[in-house]
């Protein structure tokens, strides 16, 4: 990637500074380990020489991390965007990665990575695809705490998974697992930050893959502000729908050949949401495992565009 950029690969954390440009290019590492890496990878290039602090590399310690393309909007920027102080990532979360249009953007998607993923990897894969299709939208890619053996938002581990694989309805018993409340507060803080920037609530979206989607559901439905929508890819609802949940549209996307998060979990999630009065849709992709595909990506972009108009 060159001497002026750091990346996250295979669990090694790092930092990208301001001014990243996404460009076509191969990657020397295998980037298909998680669903967020299903698409061809992109090379990250700096358009100008930037200072770099190597002490940020290979550390999951939280810090104020901004890969903001527009920390201070240029003259003529969108009228609704306000300049605010940099967001400070709270303990114990890892780096936050951002990709913003030069004018600050008129909407935002907060993408929550899967268990074992991280914000930089999501930026490098998901961000590369979505930025091309939605150039006026900002994208935030936070990183969860390092809960051994890998970064994850909530302690939904092998024991809980095995129970739920035997009995899908047991997912309702896993509300309030360690880490969820802490992660929800963090996502709420990110939402509030975007509102402070001047983004309207209806133009804020949460999205997540697998465990990240479970957090997106919990945080989006319990947010103070009624956001524009929640996108859950290969995901599931842990516990019950929050009391007093916001009536936020939920869009679920799932492969029917997923051996990690079975389709039955998505169907259970939709039923739970609809029973609680939350509008939910479910798109199913034949033959898709615990991953993403081009058709699903196109559907996510299409729903986002419809929600923004």
C-alpha positions as CSV (number, residue, x, y, z in Angstrom):
1,X,0.0,0.0,0.0
2,X,3.0,2.3,0.1
3,X,4.7,4.2,2.8
4,X,2.0,6.7,3.6
5,X,-0.9,4.4,4.5
6,X,-1.6,1.7,7.1
7,X,-4.1,-1.1,6.7
8,X,-5.9,-3.6,8.7
9,X,-5.4,-7.2,7.5
10,X,-5.8,-10.5,9.4
11,X,-6.4,-8.8,12.7
12,X,-3.6,-6.3,12.7
13,X,-5.1,-2.9,13.5
14,X,-3.9,0.3,11.9
15,X,-4.7,3.9,11.0
16,X,-5.6,5.7,7.8
17,X,-5.2,9.5,7.9
18,X,-7.2,12.1,6.1
19,X,-7.6,12.3,2.3
20,X,-8.0,8.6,1.3
21,X,-8.9,8.0,-2.4
22,X,-10.3,4.6,-3.4
23,X,-8.9,3.2,-6.6
24,X,-9.0,-0.1,-8.5
25,X,-6.2,-2.4,-7.6
26,X,-5.2,-5.9,-6.4
27,X,-4.5,-6.8,-2.8
28,X,-1.7,-9.1,-1.8
29,X,-3.6,-10.6,1.0
30,X,-6.7,-12.9,0.9
31,X,-9.6,-10.5,1.6
32,X,-12.4,-13.0,1.5
33,X,-12.3,-14.2,5.1
34,X,-15.5,-12.4,6.1
35,X,-18.7,-11.4,4.4
36,X,-17.5,-7.8,4.2
37,X,-14.7,-9.0,1.8
38,X,-16.8,-10.7,-0.8
39,X,-16.2,-8.1,-3.5
40,X,-12.9,-7.4,-5.4
41,X,-10.7,-5.4,-3.2
42,X,-9.5,-1.8,-3.7
43,X,-6.2,-0.1,-3.3
44,X,-6.1,2.9,-1.0
45,X,-4.0,5.9,-2.2
46,X,-3.2,9.3,-0.8
47,X,-3.7,12.2,-3.1
48,X,-1.1,14.2,-1.3
49,X,1.8,13.8,1.1
50,X,0.6,13.5,4.7
51,X,2.3,13.1,8.0
52,X,2.0,9.7,9.7
53,X,2.4,8.6,13.3
54,X,3.5,4.9,13.2
55,X,2.7,4.5,16.9
56,X,-1.0,4.1,15.8
57,X,-0.2,0.9,14.0
58,X,-0.9,-2.6,15.5
59,X,-2.8,-1.3,18.5
60,X,-6.5,-1.7,19.3
61,X,-6.4,1.1,21.8
62,X,-9.1,3.6,21.1
63,X,-8.2,7.1,20.0
64,X,-9.7,9.9,18.0
65,X,-9.3,8.6,14.5
66,X,-10.6,10.5,11.5
67,X,-10.1,9.6,7.9
68,X,-12.4,12.5,7.0
69,X,-12.3,13.8,3.4
70,X,-13.8,17.0,4.6
71,X,-13.0,17.9,8.2
72,X,-13.8,21.6,7.3
73,X,-16.2,21.9,4.4
74,X,-15.1,24.1,1.5
75,X,-17.0,27.2,0.5
76,X,-20.2,26.1,-1.3
77,X,-20.6,23.0,0.9
78,X,-24.0,21.7,1.7
79,X,-25.8,24.3,3.7
80,X,-27.0,21.9,6.3
81,X,-23.5,20.6,7.2
82,X,-21.8,22.2,10.3
83,X,-18.2,22.0,11.4
84,X,-18.0,20.3,14.8
85,X,-15.1,19.1,17.0
86,X,-13.6,15.7,16.0
87,X,-15.4,12.7,17.4
88,X,-13.4,11.1,20.3
89,X,-13.6,7.3,20.2
90,X,-14.5,6.1,23.7
91,X,-12.9,3.2,25.6
92,X,-12.7,0.3,24.8
93,X,-13.4,0.6,21.1
94,X,-10.9,0.5,18.3
95,X,-10.3,3.0,15.5
96,X,-13.1,4.8,13.7
97,X,-12.7,5.2,9.9
98,X,-14.6,7.7,7.8
99,X,-15.1,8.4,4.2
100,X,-16.9,11.7,3.4
101,X,-17.6,13.7,0.3
102,X,-15.7,17.0,0.0
103,X,-18.8,19.0,0.9
104,X,-19.5,16.9,4.0
105,X,-22.3,14.9,2.5
106,X,-26.1,15.1,2.9
107,X,-26.6,11.6,4.5
108,X,-24.6,9.0,6.4
109,X,-24.4,5.3,6.7
110,X,-22.8,3.8,9.9
111,X,-21.6,0.3,8.9
112,X,-21.0,-2.2,11.8
113,X,-18.6,-5.0,11.0
114,X,-19.0,-8.7,11.7
115,X,-17.5,-10.5,14.6
116,X,-13.8,-10.8,13.8
117,X,-13.9,-7.8,11.4
118,X,-12.8,-4.2,11.9
119,X,-13.5,-0.8,10.7
120,X,-10.6,-0.5,8.3
121,X,-11.4,-3.8,6.6
122,X,-15.0,-2.7,6.1
123,X,-13.8,0.6,4.7
124,X,-11.5,-1.2,2.4
125,X,-14.2,-3.5,1.0
126,X,-17.7,-2.4,1.7
127,X,-16.8,1.3,1.5
128,X,-15.1,0.9,-1.8
129,X,-18.3,-0.4,-3.3
130,X,-20.8,1.9,-1.7
131,X,-18.9,5.1,-2.2
132,X,-19.0,4.6,-6.0
133,X,-22.8,4.3,-5.9
134,X,-23.7,6.9,-3.3
135,X,-21.1,9.7,-3.8
136,X,-23.1,12.3,-1.7
137,X,-23.3,10.0,1.4
138,X,-20.8,9.8,4.2
139,X,-19.7,6.4,5.5
140,X,-18.5,5.6,9.1
141,X,-16.8,2.3,9.9
142,X,-16.3,1.9,13.7
143,X,-14.3,-0.9,15.2
144,X,-15.6,-3.0,18.1
145,X,-13.6,-3.8,21.3
146,X,-11.1,-6.6,21.1
147,X,-13.0,-9.3,22.9
148,X,-10.8,-12.4,22.6
149,X,-10.3,-14.2,20.3
150,X,-11.3,-11.3,18.0
151,X,-13.0,-7.9,17.8
152,X,-16.8,-8.2,18.4
153,X,-19.6,-6.0,19.6
154,X,-21.3,-8.4,22.0
155,X,-20.3,-11.7,23.7
156,X,-22.5,-13.9,21.5
157,X,-20.0,-16.7,21.2
158,X,-19.8,-20.4,20.2
159,X,-21.9,-21.6,23.2
160,X,-24.8,-19.3,22.4
161,X,-24.5,-20.0,18.7
162,X,-24.7,-23.7,19.2
163,X,-27.9,-23.3,21.4
164,X,-29.5,-21.1,18.7
165,X,-28.6,-23.5,15.9
166,X,-30.5,-26.2,17.8
167,X,-33.5,-24.0,18.6
168,X,-33.9,-20.7,16.7
169,X,-36.5,-19.4,19.2
170,X,-33.7,-19.4,21.9
171,X,-32.4,-16.2,20.4
172,X,-34.9,-14.4,22.5
173,X,-33.0,-15.6,25.6
174,X,-29.8,-13.8,24.6
175,X,-30.8,-10.2,25.1
176,X,-28.6,-8.2,27.5
177,X,-25.4,-10.2,26.7
178,X,-22.1,-8.6,27.9
179,X,-21.0,-5.8,25.6
180,X,-24.3,-5.0,23.9
181,X,-25.3,-2.0,26.1
182,X,-21.8,-0.6,25.8
183,X,-21.8,-1.0,22.0
184,X,-25.3,0.5,21.7
185,X,-24.3,3.6,23.6
186,X,-21.3,4.0,21.2
187,X,-23.5,3.8,18.1
188,X,-26.0,6.2,19.7
189,X,-23.1,8.7,20.2
190,X,-22.2,8.3,16.5
191,X,-25.8,9.1,15.5
192,X,-25.9,12.1,17.8
193,X,-22.6,13.3,16.3
194,X,-24.0,13.2,12.8
195,X,-27.2,15.1,13.9
196,X,-24.9,17.7,15.5
197,X,-23.3,18.1,12.1
198,X,-26.6,19.0,10.6
199,X,-27.7,15.7,9.0
200,X,-31.4,15.1,9.3
201,X,-32.4,12.0,11.3
202,X,-34.2,10.5,8.3
203,X,-31.0,10.6,6.4
204,X,-29.0,8.6,9.0
205,X,-28.8,4.8,8.4
206,X,-27.4,1.9,10.4
207,X,-26.1,-1.2,8.6
208,X,-24.3,-4.3,9.7
209,X,-23.2,-7.7,8.7
210,X,-23.8,-10.7,11.0
211,X,-23.1,-9.6,14.6
212,X,-22.8,-6.1,13.4
213,X,-26.4,-6.3,12.1
214,X,-27.5,-7.5,15.5
215,X,-26.0,-4.3,17.0
216,X,-27.6,-2.2,14.2
217,X,-31.0,-3.6,15.1
218,X,-30.6,-3.0,18.8
219,X,-29.1,0.5,18.4
220,X,-31.4,1.7,15.6
221,X,-34.6,0.6,17.3
222,X,-33.6,2.2,20.6
223,X,-32.2,5.5,19.3
224,X,-33.6,8.8,20.6
225,X,-33.9,9.9,17.0
226,X,-36.0,8.1,14.4
227,X,-33.4,7.3,11.8
228,X,-34.0,6.6,8.1
229,X,-33.6,2.8,8.3
230,X,-31.7,-0.3,9.4
231,X,-30.0,-2.7,7.1
232,X,-29.2,-6.1,8.4
233,X,-27.1,-8.5,6.2
234,X,-26.9,-12.2,7.3
235,X,-28.0,-11.1,10.7
236,X,-30.3,-11.8,13.6
237,X,-32.1,-10.1,16.5
238,X,-30.8,-10.9,20.0
239,X,-33.4,-10.9,22.7
240,X,-36.7,-9.0,22.0
241,X,-37.5,-5.8,20.2
242,X,-36.6,-2.9,22.6
243,X,-39.5,-1.5,24.7
244,X,-40.8,1.7,23.0
245,X,-38.9,0.9,19.9
246,X,-38.8,3.5,17.2
247,X,-40.9,2.7,14.1
248,X,-37.9,2.5,11.8
249,X,-38.0,0.5,8.6
250,X,-35.8,-2.6,8.7
251,X,-34.4,-4.2,5.6
252,X,-33.0,-7.7,6.0
253,X,-30.8,-9.5,3.4
254,X,-29.9,-13.2,3.7
255,X,-28.5,-16.2,1.8
256,X,-30.5,-19.4,1.9
257,X,-27.4,-21.5,2.1
258,X,-25.9,-19.7,5.2
259,X,-24.5,-22.3,7.6
260,X,-23.3,-19.8,10.2
261,X,-26.5,-17.7,10.5
262,X,-29.3,-19.8,9.1
263,X,-32.1,-18.3,7.1
264,X,-34.4,-19.4,10.0
265,X,-32.7,-16.7,12.2
266,X,-33.6,-14.0,9.7
267,X,-37.2,-15.2,9.4
268,X,-37.4,-15.3,13.2
269,X,-36.1,-11.7,13.3
270,X,-38.7,-10.5,10.8
271,X,-41.5,-12.1,12.7
272,X,-40.3,-10.6,16.0
273,X,-40.1,-7.1,14.4
274,X,-43.5,-7.3,12.6
275,X,-45.2,-8.6,15.8
276,X,-43.8,-5.5,17.6
277,X,-45.2,-3.2,14.8
278,X,-41.9,-2.6,13.1
279,X,-42.0,-2.7,9.3
280,X,-39.5,-5.3,8.1
281,X,-38.6,-6.8,4.7
282,X,-36.5,-9.8,3.9
283,X,-34.7,-10.5,0.7
284,X,-33.3,-14.0,0.2
285,X,-30.5,-15.0,-2.2
286,X,-30.4,-18.6,-3.4
287,X,-27.1,-20.3,-2.9
288,X,-25.5,-17.5,-0.9
289,X,-23.5,-18.6,2.2
290,X,-22.5,-16.3,5.1
291,X,-21.2,-13.7,2.7
292,X,-22.3,-10.9,0.3
293,X,-22.9,-11.0,-3.4
294,X,-23.3,-8.5,-6.2
295,X,-27.1,-8.8,-6.4
296,X,-27.4,-8.1,-2.7
297,X,-25.1,-5.1,-2.9
298,X,-27.3,-3.7,-5.7
299,X,-30.4,-4.2,-3.6
300,X,-28.8,-2.4,-0.6
301,X,-27.9,0.5,-2.8
302,X,-31.3,0.6,-4.4
303,X,-33.1,0.6,-1.0
304,X,-30.8,3.3,0.2
305,X,-31.4,5.5,-2.9
306,X,-35.2,5.0,-2.5
307,X,-34.9,6.0,1.2
308,X,-33.0,9.2,0.3
309,X,-35.5,10.5,-2.2
